[in-house]
Amino acid sequence: MEEGLRRVLVVDQSRVVRSTLAKHLREHYEVREESDGESAWQSLVLDSSIIAVVSGAQLPRLSGLDLLARLRISKLRRLCDIPFLLLISDHETEEDRQLAREKGVTSFITRGMSREKILDRIGRLVNWELALSFADTQTIPSAIPRNAPLKRADEKTCAPILCCTDLPRQLEQVIAEQASTSGMVGVLAFGLDDADKLAARFGKDTLTSIAKRLCQVLRTKIGSSDSIGCDDDSHCLIISPGTSLASCTAFAQRVCRGLANSQVVIAGEPIHLIVSVGIAGIPADSGMGAEELMELARKRLLIAQHAGGNRVVADDATDPGFGFNTEFFNEFMRFYCPDTANVQLGAIGLHLMPLFKALDKEFRFGLPLSEIERSFELRAREERSR
């Protein structure tokens, strides 16, 4: 595997389909091929370098959608939010696509789609080096006015960026429109976990500008039918019509992971922008108006932050604490076994950082948390490039 080249898993019972996709992808990704769902599942569990799945629906042993169901309920974070692109024909109806989205399909690749479109579709889902999008944040202290419009690189493809007063009205319109179609609406509230520290260090106006910059970055990752904006508390809110809870959660987890694995520079100082996310939506939270849904998403954001940060809370039953994670524990315990070559110690360390922070805060150990986290991040980058 070339250094820096990431791996995509292609699953289809047709060798011709697999070979065609591999030909399209191999210049940008290493391709691993499987012909049935069970083999694909084993590959995903054992190979932590896989960053996306392209799969047909009709597979031997385990269907594509059954494979997806296993992934979405996995306790292992890299699996539960992995981008899953479903191979479909031109004859699939919008209703069929919507049902697939409800099951957690991230996007679709039509059989016969051009190489350029396939690479673009996968690239939007796997390119999460978010620090690159914050490359010019050393200019942030000049502060962007609270309601100033933000420039968009491509007005035709980027989602609109709204001011806080427009968000409830937009959400009301989306709820009304979706009532006659899928009935699904997702509301995601993103918040910086160290907002108070950032405000104390750089000022409130700078914190607002950072939140607006986060909106600029995220709007390149969402669909043209979605809306995005900042509220008065420097939260970044996304309104996503026709999106399932599973898809909202997977997207939010990718954002959290992408930022946690990146280091940005603000006013010449290296900073880790760690975020948490609260999610509300319909039909899970039916019977609520626009303001109530937005407030519920913010409430769940606070729950995630109070539980240690860098988390996603999508319902009131979610336990944001340190519940026992069997798959994660098994991967961790492999360190004590003879075959340790593929243990992802950097990823394990990042997974444990909220625990280290909570213990340090409670017992006042005085741990060099920034140094520890930076070491884990460097190792994680090395592991991803192997």
PEMO-V224264 format. One line per field, one symbol per residue. phi: phi as a letter, one per 20 degrees, with the letter a starting at -180 (. if undefined). A space follows every 10 residues. Layout:
phi: ???
This chain:
phi: .ffneedded cafeffffff ffffeffdce dddcdbffff fffffedfef dacdcfeecf mbffffffff ffefeegfef dfgcdefcef efefffffff ffeofeacce gnffgfffff ffgfededef fffdgdffeg gfmeggdffd fdfbfedeff ddeffeffff fgffffffge cfmdbdcdde bffdgfffff edofffgfff fffffffffe ddffeecbad efemeedcdc fmdfffffff fffffgffff eccddclndf cdeecccdcc rdegdfndef ffffffffff ffffffepnl ccddbfefee eeffdfffff fffffedfed fdfeffffff feggfgffff ffdlfmffgf ffffffffff ffffef
